Amino acid sequence: MQIDVFTLFPEWFDWMRRPRHLANASGSDQLELRCFNYRDYTPLPAGQVDDAPYGGGAGMVLRVDVVAAALEAVYGTAAEDVKRDRHVVVLTPRGRTFSDAIVREYAQYERITLLSGRYEGFDGRVHRYLASDELSLGGFVLAGGETAAMAVIDAVGRRLPGALGNVDSLEHESFSPALEGRVEHLHFSRPAEFRGWAVPRVLLSGDHAAVARWRDEQSQQSPGPADGPRSE
Ligand SMILES: C[S@@+](CC[C@H](N)C(=O)[O-])C[C@H]1O[C@@H](n2cnc3c(N)ncnc32)[C@H](O)[C@@H]1O
């Protein structure tokens, strides 16, 4: 898989090559992460990428001609045609809310382009004519799309072959079909007791069926104060 990020802050993504699952995936040629700065391709003088919104209002808008120029320079094709070959995603609070189902969908694509915005966001024609999808990290507003792009790269990257040592972790984790979309149970490790806080006794019983039953019950609960050791 190749993931390209268009951003005003490409250097922010340098650290992303370090998390082990991403490094594993890139090391095995499963994930190539590339970052491009709109400013390097802008046809406007002095590195300008934004402009005032038509109709007035606060803030600046990332210009469509700047985004198109960046896409055309990198892919060598008309900007509106890039989405024929790649999944081109505008990161925006208007988009589909990122979820496990979308992670699984995205893990199937060979080529993804993430368009990260700043200021008031993109000119509407970027959404309408250049993108195949619009994605939101959730019902809140970030200062920029970079952290949203990082979340997408992290979640999709860890699903690629070779990213994780234990493939089983992918199949039995929160929101997976195996858990029917529920959250996973809490995990416990040594010490068995710490400051009077004991791990659930069933986990020390050696009774695998009872452990499986307990985990299943726990995974049916939503996260909150009723979960795990706090109720012990
Ligand atoms: C300050 S935001 C723009 C917010 C926009 N004016 C609005 O009210 O919806 C700047 C950029 O951050 C990114 N962004 C902000 N919130 C986001 C979210 N919830 N999901 C994904 N990207 C987001 C987008 O790329 C957006 O272009």
The ligand as an SDF file (V2000), in Angstrom:
LIG
                    3D

 27 29  0  0  0  0  0  0  0  0999 V2000
   -9.9240   24.3690   11.6340 C   0  0  0  0  0  0  0  0  0  0  0  0
  -10.3480   23.0460   10.6030 S   0  0  0  0  0  0  0  0  0  0  0  0
  -11.6080   23.7120    9.6240 C   0  0  0  0  0  0  0  0  0  0  0  0
  -12.9470   23.5890   10.2440 C   0  0  0  0  0  0  0  0  0  0  0  0
  -14.0800   24.0490    9.3420 C   0  0  0  0  0  0  0  0  0  0  0  0
  -14.0420   25.4750    9.1750 N   0  0  0  0  0  0  0  0  0  0  0  0
  -15.4060   23.6400    9.9550 C   0  0  0  0  0  0  0  0  0  0  0  0
  -15.9770   24.4060   10.7140 O   0  0  0  0  0  0  0  0  0  0  0  0
  -15.8290   22.4960    9.7030 O   0  0  0  0  0  0  0  0  0  0  0  0
   -8.9600   22.9350    9.5400 C   0  0  0  0  0  0  0  0  0  0  0  0
   -8.7090   21.5480    8.9670 C   0  0  0  0  0  0  0  0  0  0  0  0
   -8.5710   20.6180   10.0270 O   0  0  0  0  0  0  0  0  0  0  0  0
   -8.9880   19.3370    9.5820 C   0  0  0  0  0  0  0  0  0  0  0  0
  -10.0030   18.8520   10.5360 N   0  0  0  0  0  0  0  0  0  0  0  0
  -10.5870   19.5510   11.5280 C   0  0  0  0  0  0  0  0  0  0  0  0
  -11.4280   18.7950   12.2260 N   0  0  0  0  0  0  0  0  0  0  0  0
  -11.4010   17.5750   11.6680 C   0  0  0  0  0  0  0  0  0  0  0  0
  -12.0670   16.3510   11.9430 C   0  0  0  0  0  0  0  0  0  0  0  0
  -12.9470   16.2410   12.9290 N   0  0  0  0  0  0  0  0  0  0  0  0
  -11.7730   15.2950   11.1620 N   0  0  0  0  0  0  0  0  0  0  0  0
  -10.8790   15.3830   10.1580 C   0  0  0  0  0  0  0  0  0  0  0  0
  -10.2170   16.5200    9.8420 N   0  0  0  0  0  0  0  0  0  0  0  0
  -10.4690   17.6080   10.5870 C   0  0  0  0  0  0  0  0  0  0  0  0
   -9.5410   19.4810    8.1850 C   0  0  0  0  0  0  0  0  0  0  0  0
   -8.5710   19.0250    7.2630 O   0  0  0  0  0  0  0  0  0  0  0  0
   -9.7950   20.9620    8.0770 C   0  0  0  0  0  0  0  0  0  0  0  0
   -9.6520   21.4150    6.7430 O   0  0  0  0  0  0  0  0  0  0  0  0
  1  2  1  0
  2  3  1  0
  2 10  1  0
  3  4  1  0
  4  5  1  0
  5  6  1  0
  5  7  1  0
  7  8  2  0
  7  9  1  0
 10 11  1  0
 11 12  1  0
 11 26  1  0
 12 13  1  0
 13 14  1  0
 13 24  1  0
 14 15  1  0
 14 23  1  0
 15 16  2  0
 16 17  1  0
 17 18  1  0
 17 23  2  0
 18 19  1  0
 18 20  2  0
 20 21  1  0
 21 22  2  0
 22 23  1  0
 24 25  1  0
 24 26  1  0
 26 27  1  0
M  CHG  2   2   1   9  -1
M  END
$$$$
